[in-house]
Amino acid sequence: MNVSRFFAPAALAAFALACACTKPAATASSAPGATGATAPDKVVATFNGGQITAGELEKEVRPQIADLENKMYQARKQTLEQMAMEKIVKAEATKAGLSEQDWMRKRVESAPVQPPTEAQERQFYDRLKSGGQIPPDTTFESIKDRIGQALVNQQRQSQVQQVVTELQKQANLKLDLPQPRIQVAAEGPARGPKDAKITIVEFSDFECPYCGAAHDTVEQVMTTYAGKVRLVYRQFPLSFHPHAAKAAEASLCAADQGKFWEYHDVLFKNQKKLEPTELKAHASEGVSKNATVIVSVRPEDVELSEQPPTAADGDNVCKGTVDAKDFLGDYLDFHVKVGDVVLLAKAHPSLRTPTGDPIYLRMKADKCVAISRQ
């Protein structure tokens, strides 16, 4: 008897996870030789005096091919694992004198199940309602029993996966399928020697909890093998993480100012504090009066003002320089209140009021503030 219904959910979950993990690689270059015997300079299309070579085609289609190759590999792996598990279960069931279905059911149902609490049921109900998975007028009482059964089924599914894992270990199951290899450009902020024999290219998201967990592991590797491994960070903010893109943008701004890794570490320590105002606060964390503050501003965020910094700012004011060549052609001395959004800067001496007094710039720094301690 086919026992695939026991394994399908676990296999599908593994398949989904594997596909998710390989998506960053699908945007990168595939391994050399993917063009087969076709020379890169061979012309494969002509039009109105123009032409397209095989190399140009390969460069354009490479991400799609890499994605398809990964999906094919995962499909083969899923099927192979299921075939092996059916044979393993059949052997175990035969020894016990049971059918595969009965043997599997006995193993799974022998594990205890904890009845869900009403608090858990209500939490499940709230998720269904907020996600639009049930009609708005559905009451908790009307589906309470079904919610309870669904929570029990979740426990059973977890037990199925546990049985599968135990059987694979007992049978010493090993899969030997050639996995597609993908060349990834090692471009971006980097740590470690350029001539290291091993380079880790990390695609990551500052808001992703799994990336946060991986960050600790990567740091352990970099510490254990200091001087032997190079780490390159590649931005991969996921669309369903609302603050990931802004956090990535802020880190790139910090990278432009030579402070990527310091800011990178702060963001991973504060994954639940990634609002725009919090990103600025992280950047100015620990600033003292002796710090140099470098600010990225846009011309449209600058206003002329005749009001200089006041004595009321007191010890909360830092001094430094900002590169204002984009809109003034020179540098500015400026004052910035720590943690504030608005910067007050003294303009270049060439800008004066009609009476010869200095002009100040009021700048909204909504992109990034990077800190360099002196």
C-alpha positions as CSV (number, residue, x, y, z in Angstrom):
1,M,0.0,0.0,0.0
2,N,1.3,3.5,-0.9
3,V,2.2,5.5,2.2
4,S,3.0,8.7,0.4
5,R,0.2,10.6,2.2
6,F,2.2,10.3,5.4
7,F,5.3,11.9,3.8
8,A,3.9,14.3,1.3
9,P,3.3,17.2,3.7
10,A,6.8,16.9,5.1
11,A,8.4,16.6,1.7
12,L,6.5,19.5,0.3
13,A,7.5,21.6,3.3
14,A,11.2,20.7,2.6
15,F,10.7,21.4,-1.0
16,A,9.2,24.9,-0.3
17,L,12.1,25.7,2.1
18,A,14.7,24.5,-0.4
19,C,13.2,26.6,-3.2
20,A,13.1,29.7,-0.9
21,C,16.7,29.2,0.1
22,T,17.9,29.0,-3.5
23,K,16.1,32.0,-4.8
24,P,19.0,34.4,-4.1
25,A,21.3,32.1,-6.2
26,A,18.8,32.2,-9.1
27,T,19.6,35.8,-9.6
28,A,23.3,35.1,-9.9
29,S,25.5,33.6,-12.7
30,S,25.2,29.9,-13.4
31,A,28.2,27.7,-13.8
32,P,30.5,28.0,-16.8
33,G,29.7,25.8,-19.7
34,A,25.9,26.2,-19.5
35,T,25.9,27.3,-23.1
36,G,26.9,23.7,-24.1
37,A,29.0,23.5,-27.3
38,T,27.8,26.9,-28.6
39,A,30.6,29.5,-28.7
40,P,29.8,32.7,-26.9
41,D,30.6,34.8,-30.0
42,K,28.3,32.8,-32.3
43,V,25.6,34.9,-33.7
44,V,22.2,33.4,-32.9
45,A,19.9,36.3,-34.1
46,T,20.1,39.1,-36.6
47,F,17.9,42.1,-37.2
48,N,18.1,45.3,-39.2
49,G,21.8,45.1,-39.3
50,G,22.1,44.2,-35.6
51,Q,22.9,40.9,-34.0
52,I,22.7,38.9,-30.8
53,T,25.4,36.4,-29.8
54,A,25.1,33.2,-27.8
55,G,27.0,34.8,-25.0
56,E,24.5,37.7,-24.8
57,L,21.6,35.3,-24.8
58,E,23.2,33.2,-22.1
59,K,23.7,36.2,-19.9
60,E,20.1,37.3,-20.2
61,V,18.5,33.8,-19.8
62,R,20.9,32.5,-17.1
63,P,18.8,33.4,-14.1
64,Q,15.7,31.6,-15.5
65,I,17.8,28.5,-16.4
66,A,19.3,28.5,-12.9
67,D,15.9,28.7,-11.3
68,L,14.6,25.8,-13.5
69,E,17.7,23.6,-12.7
70,N,17.1,24.2,-9.0
71,K,13.4,23.2,-9.3
72,M,14.3,20.1,-11.2
73,Y,16.9,19.1,-8.6
74,Q,14.4,19.6,-5.8
75,A,11.7,17.6,-7.6
76,R,14.2,14.7,-8.1
77,K,15.3,14.9,-4.5
78,Q,11.8,14.9,-3.2
79,T,10.8,11.9,-5.3
80,L,13.9,10.0,-4.4
81,E,13.4,10.6,-0.7
82,Q,9.8,9.5,-0.9
83,M,10.8,6.3,-2.9
84,A,13.4,5.4,-0.3
85,M,11.0,6.1,2.6
86,E,8.3,3.9,1.2
87,K,10.8,1.0,0.9
88,I,12.1,1.6,4.5
89,V,8.6,1.7,5.9
90,K,7.6,-1.4,4.0
91,A,10.5,-3.3,5.5
92,E,9.6,-2.2,9.0
93,A,5.9,-3.0,8.5
94,T,6.8,-6.5,7.2
95,K,8.9,-7.2,10.3
96,A,5.9,-6.1,12.5
97,G,3.4,-8.1,10.5
98,L,1.4,-5.0,9.7
99,S,0.5,-3.0,6.6
100,E,2.5,0.1,5.8
101,Q,-0.5,2.3,6.7
102,D,-1.2,0.5,10.0
103,W,2.4,0.5,11.0
104,M,2.9,4.2,10.3
105,R,-0.4,5.1,12.1
106,K,0.6,3.0,15.1
107,R,4.0,4.8,15.3
108,V,2.5,8.3,15.0
109,E,-0.6,7.8,17.2
110,S,1.5,6.2,20.0
111,A,2.9,9.6,20.7
112,P,0.9,11.8,23.2
113,V,-1.0,14.8,22.0
114,Q,-1.5,17.8,24.2
115,P,-5.1,19.2,24.1
116,P,-4.9,22.8,22.9
117,T,-5.9,25.5,25.4
118,E,-8.6,28.0,24.8
119,A,-6.0,30.7,24.5
120,Q,-4.2,28.8,21.7
121,E,-7.5,28.3,20.0
122,R,-8.4,31.9,20.2
123,Q,-5.0,32.9,18.9
124,F,-5.5,30.6,15.9
125,Y,-8.9,32.1,15.4
126,D,-7.5,35.6,15.4
127,R,-4.9,34.7,12.8
128,L,-7.6,33.2,10.5
129,K,-9.7,36.3,10.9
130,S,-7.0,38.9,10.4
131,G,-5.7,36.9,7.4
132,G,-9.1,36.9,5.8
133,Q,-9.3,33.1,5.8
134,I,-12.8,33.0,7.3
135,P,-15.8,35.2,6.8
136,P,-15.8,38.4,8.9
137,D,-19.0,37.4,10.7
138,T,-17.7,33.9,11.8
139,T,-17.7,33.6,15.6
140,F,-15.1,31.8,17.6
141,E,-17.7,29.5,19.2
142,S,-19.0,28.3,15.8
143,I,-15.7,26.9,14.7
144,K,-14.0,26.2,18.1
145,D,-14.2,22.4,17.6
146,R,-12.7,22.6,14.2
147,I,-9.9,24.9,15.4
148,G,-9.1,22.4,18.2
149,Q,-8.9,19.6,15.7
150,A,-6.7,21.6,13.4
151,L,-4.2,22.3,16.3
152,V,-4.2,18.6,17.1
153,N,-3.5,17.8,13.5
154,Q,-0.5,20.2,13.6
155,Q,0.9,18.2,16.4
156,R,0.4,14.9,14.5
157,Q,2.1,16.3,11.5
158,S,5.1,17.3,13.6
159,Q,5.1,13.7,14.9
160,V,5.1,12.3,11.4
161,Q,8.1,14.4,10.6
162,Q,9.8,13.1,13.7
163,V,9.1,9.5,12.7
164,V,10.5,10.2,9.2
165,T,13.7,11.7,10.7
166,E,14.2,8.7,13.0
167,L,13.6,6.2,10.2
168,Q,16.1,8.0,7.9
169,K,18.7,8.0,10.7
170,Q,18.1,4.3,11.6
171,A,18.3,3.3,7.9
172,N,21.4,5.4,7.4
173,L,19.7,7.0,4.4
174,K,22.0,9.0,2.1
175,L,21.0,10.7,-1.1
176,D,23.7,11.2,-3.7
177,L,22.3,13.5,-6.4
178,P,24.4,16.0,-8.2
179,Q,23.3,19.5,-7.0
180,P,23.4,22.4,-9.5
181,R,26.3,24.6,-8.7
182,I,26.0,28.3,-9.2
183,Q,28.6,31.0,-9.5
184,V,27.8,34.0,-7.3
185,A,29.6,37.3,-7.8
186,A,31.5,38.1,-4.6
187,E,30.7,41.7,-4.7
188,G,29.6,43.9,-1.8
189,P,30.9,44.8,1.7
190,A,33.6,42.2,2.7
191,R,35.6,41.0,5.6
192,G,38.6,38.8,5.7
193,P,41.7,38.4,3.4
194,K,41.1,38.8,-0.3
195,D,43.3,35.7,-1.0
196,A,41.3,33.5,1.4
197,K,40.8,29.9,0.1
198,I,37.1,30.1,1.2
199,T,34.8,32.9,0.5
200,I,31.3,33.0,2.0
201,V,28.7,35.0,0.0
202,E,25.8,35.7,2.3
203,F,22.4,36.7,1.0
204,S,20.6,38.2,3.9
205,D,17.7,40.3,5.2
206,F,18.1,42.4,8.4
207,E,14.4,41.7,9.4
208,C,14.4,38.0,8.8
209,P,14.6,36.0,12.1
210,Y,16.3,33.1,10.3
211,C,18.9,35.4,8.9
212,G,19.4,36.7,12.4
213,A,20.1,33.2,13.7
214,A,22.4,32.5,10.8
215,H,24.3,35.8,11.6
216,D,25.4,34.3,14.9
217,T,26.6,31.2,13.2
218,V,28.5,33.1,10.5
219,E,30.2,35.2,13.2
220,Q,31.3,32.1,15.0
221,V,32.8,30.8,11.7
222,M,34.6,34.1,11.1
223,T,36.0,34.0,14.7
224,T,37.0,30.4,14.6
225,Y,38.7,30.7,11.2
226,A,39.9,34.2,11.5
227,G,42.3,35.1,8.7
228,K,41.3,32.0,6.6
229,V,37.8,32.9,5.5
230,R,36.4,35.9,3.6
231,L,32.8,37.0,4.1
232,V,30.9,39.0,1.4
233,Y,27.5,40.4,2.3
234,R,24.8,40.6,-0.4
235,Q,21.5,42.4,0.2
236,F,18.3,40.3,-0.2
237,P,15.5,42.1,1.6
238,L,12.3,40.0,1.3
239,S,9.1,41.7,0.1
240,F,7.0,40.5,3.0
241,H,9.3,42.1,5.5
242,P,8.1,45.7,5.6
243,H,11.2,47.3,7.1
244,A,13.8,45.2,5.3
245,A,14.3,47.4,2.3
246,K,14.8,50.6,4.3
247,A,17.2,48.7,6.6
248,A,19.2,47.5,3.6
249,E,19.2,51.1,2.2
250,A,20.5,52.5,5.4
251,S,23.3,49.8,5.6
252,L,24.4,50.7,2.0
253,C,24.6,54.3,3.1
254,A,26.8,53.3,6.0
255,A,28.9,51.2,3.6
256,D,29.5,54.3,1.5
257,Q,30.9,55.9,4.6
258,G,33.1,53.0,5.6
259,K,30.9,51.8,8.5
260,F,28.9,48.9,7.0
261,W,29.9,46.2,9.5
262,E,29.4,48.3,12.6
263,Y,25.9,49.2,11.4
264,H,25.3,45.7,10.2
265,D,25.9,44.3,13.7
266,V,23.6,46.9,15.3
267,L,20.8,46.1,12.9
268,F,21.0,42.3,13.6
269,K,20.9,43.0,17.3
270,N,17.8,45.2,16.9
271,Q,15.7,43.2,14.3
272,K,12.4,44.4,15.8
273,K,13.5,48.0,15.9
274,L,13.8,48.9,12.2
275,E,11.4,51.8,11.8
276,P,13.0,54.8,10.0
277,T,13.4,56.8,13.2
278,E,15.0,53.7,14.9
279,L,17.4,53.2,11.9
280,K,18.6,56.8,12.5
281,A,18.8,56.2,16.3
282,H,20.9,53.0,15.7
283,A,23.3,55.0,13.5
284,S,23.8,57.6,16.2
285,E,24.0,55.1,19.1
286,G,26.7,56.0,21.5
287,V,27.6,59.3,19.9
288,S,29.7,61.7,22.0
289,K,30.7,65.3,21.5
290,N,34.0,64.0,20.1
291,A,32.4,62.0,17.3
292,T,32.5,62.8,13.6
293,V,29.1,62.6,12.1
294,I,28.8,62.1,8.4
295,V,25.3,62.7,6.9
296,S,23.8,61.8,3.6
297,V,21.3,64.4,2.5
298,R,19.5,65.3,-0.7
299,P,19.4,68.8,-2.2
300,E,15.6,68.9,-2.1
301,D,15.8,68.4,1.7
302,V,17.8,71.6,2.3
303,E,16.4,75.0,3.3
304,L,18.3,78.2,3.9
305,S,17.9,79.8,7.3
306,E,19.5,82.7,9.2
307,Q,19.0,81.0,12.6
308,P,22.2,79.4,13.9
309,P,22.4,76.7,16.5
310,T,21.3,78.0,19.9
311,A,22.9,77.6,23.3
312,A,19.9,75.6,24.4
313,D,21.3,72.7,22.4
314,G,24.1,72.5,24.9
315,D,25.9,69.2,25.2
316,N,23.4,67.5,22.8
317,V,25.2,69.1,19.8
318,C,27.9,67.4,17.8
319,K,30.3,69.0,15.3
320,G,31.6,67.5,12.1
321,T,31.7,67.9,8.3
322,V,29.3,67.0,5.6
323,D,30.1,66.6,1.9
324,A,27.8,69.1,0.2
325,K,29.5,69.3,-3.2
326,D,26.3,68.1,-4.9
327,F,24.5,71.3,-4.1
328,L,27.0,73.9,-2.9
329,G,30.3,72.9,-4.5
330,D,32.2,72.8,-1.2
331,Y,32.1,71.5,2.3
332,L,30.0,72.7,5.3
333,D,30.6,72.9,9.0
334,F,27.5,71.7,10.8
335,H,25.8,71.0,14.1
336,V,23.5,68.1,14.6
337,K,21.4,67.2,17.6
338,V,22.0,63.6,18.5
339,G,19.1,61.4,17.4
340,D,17.2,64.2,15.7
341,V,16.0,64.2,12.1
342,V,16.8,67.8,11.4
343,L,20.4,69.0,11.0
344,L,21.5,72.6,11.3
345,A,24.5,73.4,9.2
346,K,26.6,76.5,8.7
347,A,26.8,77.2,5.0
348,H,29.9,77.8,3.0
349,P,31.4,81.4,3.5
350,S,30.4,82.3,0.0
351,L,26.8,82.2,1.0
352,R,25.9,85.3,3.1
353,T,22.8,87.3,4.0
354,P,22.5,90.8,2.4
355,T,24.1,92.2,5.6
356,G,27.0,89.9,5.5
357,D,25.9,87.5,8.2
358,P,26.3,83.7,7.9
359,I,23.5,81.6,6.4
360,Y,22.7,78.3,7.9
361,L,21.2,75.2,6.2
362,R,18.4,73.3,7.8
363,M,18.7,69.7,6.4
364,K,16.4,66.8,6.7
365,A,18.6,63.7,6.9
366,D,16.1,60.9,6.0
367,K,18.6,58.5,4.5
368,C,21.4,57.6,6.8
369,V,23.6,58.9,9.6
370,A,26.9,57.0,10.0
371,I,29.2,57.5,13.1
372,S,32.9,57.5,13.2
373,R,34.4,57.7,16.7
374,Q,37.5,59.8,17.3
